[in-house]
Amino acid sequence: MKKSLILIYGLLLIATMATSFIANSSVFRESVVALIMILATFKFLLVAFQFMELKKAHSFWKISLALTLGLIVILIIGIK
């Protein structure tokens, strides 16, 4: 249990640093919004499944969360 929490925490830190790098970099100028949204989605799913115990929830809630999140991300990327 403790190892998985440390692993998730490490992944969240890496994803946050990657988001900061992408936001401040001129290399990814064309796809900044898409990359940041993908990393934010990844971080949200890590938190939801690990710390909010969604992994133990009914599959309906898992699927509905994934579909809603996917729709929101697609709409935000599409608007940009």
C-alpha positions as a printed Julia matrix, in Angstrom:
80×3 Matrix{Float64}:
   0.0    0.0     0.0
   2.67   2.51    0.99
   4.78   1.74   -2.09
   1.86   2.48   -4.41
   1.19   5.8    -2.65
   4.82   6.83   -3.03
   4.78   5.77   -6.69
   1.61   7.77   -7.4
   3.05  10.77   -5.57
   6.22  10.54   -7.65
   4.22  10.3   -10.87
   2.19  13.36   -9.86
   5.38  15.31   -9.18
   6.88  14.31  -12.53
   3.68  15.19  -14.38
   3.54  18.58  -12.63
   7.14  19.33  -13.55
   6.48  18.24  -17.13
   3.47  20.57  -17.27
   5.6   23.45  -16.05
   8.31  22.66  -18.6
   5.8   22.48  -21.44
   4.09  25.73  -20.41
   7.41  27.6   -20.33
   8.95  26.01  -23.4
   8.93  27.39  -26.9
   9.52  23.93  -28.4
   5.9   22.82  -27.96
   4.32  26.11  -29.03
   1.78  24.52  -31.39
   0.44  21.89  -29.02
   0.79  23.43  -25.57
  -2.91  23.28  -24.72
  -3.3   19.67  -25.84
  -0.21  18.48  -23.94
  -1.19  20.3   -20.76
  -4.75  18.94  -20.94
  -3.46  15.41  -21.44
  -1.16  15.72  -18.43
  -3.96  17.26  -16.35
  -6.23  14.36  -17.3
  -3.54  11.88  -16.33
  -3.06  13.58  -12.96
  -6.81  13.75  -12.34
  -7.22  10.04  -13.03
  -4.29   9.16  -10.76
  -5.82  11.14   -7.9
  -9.35   9.88   -8.52
  -8.45   6.21   -8.7
  -5.81   6.14   -5.96
  -6.8    8.7    -3.36
 -10.58   8.9    -3.9
 -10.94   5.1    -4.02
 -12.57   5.13   -7.45
 -10.8    1.88   -8.25
 -13.21   0.17   -5.85
 -16.31   1.86   -7.3
 -18.87   0.3    -9.6
 -17.82   0.18  -13.25
 -20.67   2.57  -14.17
 -18.94   5.35  -12.24
 -15.55   4.58  -13.73
 -16.89   4.63  -17.27
 -19.05   7.72  -16.75
 -16.1    9.6   -15.27
 -13.82   8.62  -18.14
 -16.4    9.57  -20.78
 -17.19  12.91  -19.14
 -13.54  13.75  -18.7
 -12.78  12.75  -22.28
 -15.61  14.92  -23.59
 -14.45  17.93  -21.58
 -10.85  17.55  -22.76
 -11.9   17.14  -26.4
 -14.11  20.24  -26.16
 -11.35  22.33  -24.61
  -8.76  21.19  -27.15
 -11.28  21.68  -29.97
 -12.06  25.25  -28.89
  -8.38  26.12  -28.92
